[in-house]
């Protein structure tokens, strides 16, 4: 069993994080899952939510959007559309996005595809605000 667990968080624009960690928790499509060194290999879809890792007793959180995670016994690679570290989330922008989404939802019927888009944007903004608030 490997002594280290490497985490890489990758977006289309950049390598958001790469380093050795003690554990990681990911928002999987079937529910949250945690990974420690020596974990069984798996591939999981990622839904938007909070991805966090612990290194030397300190937890760091990211707001991530959809993507995939590949887990091996010594490495976790997370490929997502976006990843924002909690201390880098623009809270005012997230608040504006929340307000805009709420306004859009009030204008459309629940059956309208635009309602669903606004609902997803609202959930994303609320998740970003929650993660930023924990920091």
C-alpha positions, 0 to 999 in steps of 0.5 A: 500500500502506498504511503501517500495519497495524491489529489489532483483537481483539474478543470478545462482551464487549469490544474486547481490543486495537486498535492499529497493529502490525508483524505478527500471527500467528494460529492458523487452522483450517488452520494458523498464518498470519502477516500483514504490511502489504499482505497479500492479503484473506482470511477464516479460521476461528480455532481456540484457540491463541496469537495474537501480534503484534509492535510495535516489536520487542516480541511480545505474545501472547494465548490465544484461542478459536474465531472468525474473522479478516478480513484486508485489506491494512491491517487484521486483525479477529479475532472470538473468544469469548475473548482473554486477554493472556499476562500476564493469564492466571490460571495457578492457574485454568488449572492447576485446569482442566487437573486437572479435565479430566484427571480427567473424561477418566479417567472416560469412554470415548473414545467418550463425548461427555463425553470429547471435551468434557474433551479440548478443555478440557484442550487449552485449559488447556494452551494457556493455561499454555504462553502464560502460561509464555512471558510 
